[in-house]
Amino acid sequence: QVQLVETGGETVPSGGSLRLSCAASGRVSSIKAMGWYRQAPGNQREWVATITASGYTNYADSVDGRFSISRDKVKNMMYLQMNNLKPEDTAVYYCNAAVSIDGGTVPHWGQGTQVTVSS
């Protein structure tokens, strides 16, 4: 099992910046890829960004060029640097880890952290 805890969410003005953190604990050696998802009120959870074990990154079109995902394997941390924030970025942001268990891959989730962008 892997435990994930997100921090860093807060209210920021439009155009501002924010960095989210995700702390991983437990069987972290079993983590393959990690990523960020978000869910706005009334919407389904949507994918934001992914970083693989080798460091390859990928972003949703809506955040590409504004957000940057990174990972510190020594500290067992993952980050999401968010720049030029827009009101439509308002959502609960979730940390996700793809964990290798018994030959399969099981997704693990954090509890979420609220990001609010005021216009």
Backbone bond lengths (Angstrom), bond angles and torsions (degrees), N, CA, C in turn:
res aa  C-N    CA-C-N  psi(-1)  N-CA   C-N-CA  omega(-1)  CA-C   N-CA-C  phi
1 Q - - - 1.455 - - 1.524 110.36 -
2 V 1.316 114.43 148.28 1.457 122.08 177.49 1.522 107.73 -126.04
3 Q 1.317 115.86 135.35 1.458 121.04 176.16 1.531 108.38 -106.98
4 L 1.327 115.57 138.79 1.453 122.14 -178.41 1.517 109.47 -126.72
5 V 1.323 116.82 132.95 1.460 121.43 179.52 1.515 108.99 -131.64
6 E 1.334 115.59 119.57 1.465 120.95 178.67 1.516 110.62 -93.50
7 T 1.310 116.15 145.51 1.461 122.40 173.12 1.522 108.56 -142.75
8 G 1.324 114.75 165.37 1.451 119.71 173.62 1.505 115.95 109.25
9 G 1.307 118.28 -10.38 1.448 119.61 179.98 1.515 112.37 -70.35
10 E 1.332 115.91 141.46 1.456 121.32 177.10 1.514 109.05 -165.23
11 T 1.325 116.77 -177.24 1.454 122.15 176.57 1.516 109.49 -94.59
12 V 1.334 115.83 127.49 1.459 121.85 179.46 1.520 109.72 -132.07
13 P 1.328 118.33 155.59 1.464 120.17 178.46 1.522 110.51 -77.19
14 S 1.303 115.33 157.05 1.455 121.03 176.19 1.525 109.59 -55.72
15 G 1.332 116.18 136.06 1.452 120.94 -177.06 1.510 113.98 90.31
16 G 1.308 116.73 -7.34 1.456 121.13 -178.53 1.514 113.04 -82.29
17 S 1.323 114.63 -178.57 1.464 121.88 -178.56 1.524 110.23 -127.50
18 L 1.327 113.76 156.42 1.459 119.95 -179.52 1.518 107.96 -156.69
19 R 1.326 116.99 146.81 1.451 120.42 175.33 1.522 109.12 -121.60
20 L 1.313 115.38 122.89 1.453 121.84 175.41 1.529 109.19 -94.93
21 S 1.319 115.54 147.59 1.459 121.36 177.77 1.516 109.40 -124.16
22 C 1.316 115.39 149.72 1.457 121.68 175.72 1.529 107.40 -133.57
23 A 1.321 116.03 118.64 1.460 121.32 178.64 1.521 109.14 -98.68
24 A 1.318 116.12 127.33 1.458 121.72 179.20 1.525 110.15 -106.49
25 S 1.319 116.29 141.50 1.459 121.58 177.05 1.517 108.95 -144.20
26 G 1.314 116.12 167.07 1.453 120.70 -177.50 1.526 109.96 96.14
27 R 1.313 117.02 -136.64 1.465 122.30 -177.36 1.520 110.96 -82.74
28 V 1.315 115.97 62.92 1.462 120.75 -174.56 1.526 112.01 -66.00
29 S 1.327 118.18 -23.92 1.464 120.28 178.59 1.524 111.45 -66.16
30 S 1.327 116.54 -15.93 1.466 120.53 -179.94 1.522 112.65 -91.24
31 I 1.330 116.97 -1.29 1.467 120.43 -179.20 1.524 109.73 -75.18
32 K 1.295 115.83 130.82 1.460 121.92 175.74 1.534 107.17 -98.20
33 A 1.257 118.63 -98.09 1.469 121.30 178.05 1.523 110.07 -89.77
34 M 1.328 115.48 157.31 1.458 121.46 173.36 1.524 108.30 -131.37
35 G 1.323 115.04 159.36 1.452 117.28 -178.71 1.511 112.69 -161.90
36 W 1.325 113.73 175.80 1.452 122.29 176.06 1.526 109.20 -120.49
37 Y 1.309 114.69 139.86 1.456 122.81 173.90 1.532 107.29 -128.12
38 R 1.325 116.29 163.88 1.464 119.13 176.09 1.523 109.86 -144.37
39 Q 1.322 114.28 155.13 1.458 120.32 179.06 1.518 109.21 -139.90
40 A 1.334 115.06 116.90 1.459 121.56 176.14 1.524 109.03 -90.57
41 P 1.330 117.86 156.55 1.470 120.66 -179.68 1.518 111.69 -54.89
42 G 1.322 116.09 129.28 1.454 120.98 178.27 1.515 114.66 81.25
43 N 1.326 116.92 -1.75 1.464 120.92 -178.98 1.522 111.31 -113.08
44 Q 1.324 115.09 161.48 1.458 119.49 173.59 1.531 109.65 -77.65
45 R 1.312 114.83 158.22 1.459 119.50 176.09 1.526 108.56 -65.38
46 E 1.324 116.99 134.56 1.451 120.31 -178.75 1.521 110.68 -125.26
47 W 1.305 114.51 149.67 1.456 122.10 179.65 1.525 109.20 -73.93
48 V 1.340 116.11 140.99 1.462 122.28 179.46 1.529 111.34 -113.46
49 A 1.337 115.96 -53.17 1.460 119.25 -175.57 1.524 109.60 -160.26
50 T 1.337 115.14 155.56 1.456 122.28 179.01 1.515 109.56 -135.45
51 I 1.332 116.02 145.95 1.455 121.74 170.39 1.525 107.57 -132.47
52 T 1.327 116.47 127.38 1.450 120.52 -178.52 1.525 110.97 -85.46
53 A 1.322 116.03 173.83 1.453 120.96 179.20 1.526 111.65 -61.35
54 S 1.313 116.31 -29.06 1.464 120.57 -179.51 1.516 112.32 -87.43
55 G 1.336 116.74 -3.84 1.452 120.05 177.10 1.513 115.50 98.03
56 Y 1.321 116.62 3.35 1.464 119.18 176.60 1.517 109.61 -69.70
57 T 1.339 116.02 135.58 1.458 120.38 -178.66 1.519 111.22 -119.26
58 N 1.316 115.50 153.38 1.452 121.46 178.70 1.520 107.52 -149.51
59 Y 1.348 116.06 145.97 1.451 120.70 -173.57 1.520 111.56 -133.22
60 A 1.316 115.13 150.15 1.456 120.34 170.30 1.522 108.25 -67.18
61 D 1.327 116.17 148.91 1.461 120.66 -177.87 1.526 111.47 -57.50
62 S 1.322 116.42 -34.35 1.458 120.86 -174.91 1.531 113.13 -67.84
63 V 1.328 117.85 -18.61 1.466 120.50 -177.46 1.528 112.54 -120.78
64 D 1.312 117.44 -8.10 1.465 121.16 -177.27 1.521 109.97 -59.10
65 G 1.327 115.22 129.54 1.462 120.00 -178.66 1.511 113.63 93.11
66 R 1.337 117.08 -15.65 1.466 121.24 178.71 1.521 112.36 -113.27
67 F 1.323 116.62 -33.46 1.464 121.85 -178.34 1.522 109.70 -107.20
68 S 1.342 114.46 151.39 1.460 120.16 177.73 1.524 109.49 -139.11
69 I 1.325 115.81 124.96 1.458 121.10 179.60 1.521 109.35 -100.17
70 S 1.321 116.12 142.14 1.459 120.23 178.62 1.522 109.25 -148.03
71 R 1.323 114.93 165.73 1.465 119.67 -175.24 1.517 108.93 -144.68
72 D 1.323 116.92 136.13 1.459 123.56 175.10 1.526 107.15 -115.34
73 K 1.324 116.29 99.99 1.459 120.28 -176.00 1.516 112.35 -69.06
74 V 1.318 117.30 -27.31 1.465 120.27 179.91 1.526 109.86 -67.60
75 K 1.328 115.40 -42.24 1.463 120.18 -178.91 1.524 112.34 -90.92
76 N 1.333 116.92 -3.87 1.471 121.34 -176.70 1.524 110.94 57.42
77 M 1.316 115.21 46.26 1.452 121.85 -178.73 1.525 110.50 -124.47
78 M 1.320 114.92 151.54 1.455 121.58 171.52 1.527 106.65 -131.72
79 Y 1.333 115.64 147.97 1.448 120.34 -175.69 1.533 110.68 -131.21
80 L 1.313 114.71 156.34 1.452 121.33 170.91 1.518 107.65 -133.68
81 Q 1.321 115.74 106.66 1.460 120.90 175.84 1.519 107.68 -86.99
82 M 1.318 116.22 122.13 1.458 121.61 -177.00 1.519 109.01 -117.22
83 N 1.316 116.34 119.57 1.459 122.40 179.88 1.522 110.17 -117.00
84 N 1.315 115.40 161.09 1.464 121.58 178.82 1.535 110.82 48.07
85 L 1.302 115.21 51.90 1.454 120.32 -176.23 1.525 111.66 -66.00
86 K 1.325 114.88 145.56 1.450 122.28 -179.53 1.529 109.27 -120.58
87 P 1.327 117.11 157.08 1.468 119.08 178.57 1.531 112.70 -55.14
88 E 1.333 116.89 -32.53 1.469 119.43 179.85 1.527 113.00 -72.17
89 D 1.333 117.91 -5.52 1.466 120.87 173.43 1.530 111.60 -83.22
90 T 1.320 116.72 -6.66 1.461 120.66 178.75 1.517 110.63 -60.79
91 A 1.324 116.18 124.27 1.460 121.26 -177.29 1.527 109.40 -178.04
92 V 1.306 115.24 170.13 1.455 120.63 166.47 1.533 106.55 -87.67
93 Y 1.316 116.34 126.96 1.457 121.75 -177.84 1.528 109.46 -102.37
94 Y 1.333 114.47 130.97 1.460 121.90 -176.41 1.517 111.15 -116.46
95 C 1.299 115.19 138.09 1.460 122.81 172.67 1.527 108.46 -87.98
96 N 1.316 115.82 138.61 1.464 121.67 -178.85 1.520 109.82 -130.44
97 A 1.331 116.07 141.35 1.458 120.56 174.51 1.523 109.09 -132.51
98 A 1.307 115.27 133.19 1.467 121.19 173.87 1.518 106.96 -91.58
99 V 1.338 116.01 111.67 1.452 121.74 -171.84 1.524 110.38 -109.31
100 S 1.312 115.61 129.85 1.461 120.65 178.65 1.523 109.55 -79.42
101 I 1.330 116.60 118.16 1.465 122.15 -179.68 1.525 108.60 -137.28
102 D 1.344 115.23 122.08 1.470 121.18 174.80 1.522 112.60 50.99
103 G 1.318 116.51 43.70 1.449 120.99 176.15 1.505 114.70 82.56
104 G 1.326 116.99 -5.68 1.454 120.13 178.32 1.517 111.05 -116.38
105 T 1.323 115.57 -177.14 1.463 121.32 178.74 1.524 108.44 -121.32
106 V 1.320 115.98 124.64 1.457 121.49 -178.17 1.516 109.22 -117.64
107 P 1.340 117.90 125.50 1.463 119.63 178.17 1.523 111.33 -75.36
108 H 1.314 115.26 138.75 1.460 122.49 174.97 1.516 108.34 -120.68
109 W 1.335 116.18 146.96 1.459 121.53 -175.38 1.523 111.41 -129.74
110 G 1.334 114.40 148.39 1.446 119.61 169.33 1.517 110.13 -86.41
111 Q 1.329 115.79 -176.51 1.468 120.41 -176.02 1.524 112.22 -86.80
112 G 1.321 117.58 -13.07 1.454 121.82 177.76 1.516 113.08 96.57
113 T 1.329 114.94 153.93 1.460 121.36 176.32 1.535 107.52 -138.40
114 Q 1.317 116.21 135.20 1.465 121.06 -173.68 1.525 111.56 -83.62
115 V 1.325 114.83 128.36 1.466 122.27 172.99 1.529 107.61 -116.31
116 T 1.306 115.95 124.80 1.459 121.14 178.03 1.515 108.77 -123.95
117 V 1.330 116.11 125.97 1.457 121.62 179.31 1.526 107.29 -111.30
118 S 1.308 115.68 116.42 1.461 120.18 -177.89 1.525 110.14 -88.90
119 S 1.323 115.32 141.93 1.472 119.70 -178.31 1.517 111.51 -88.36
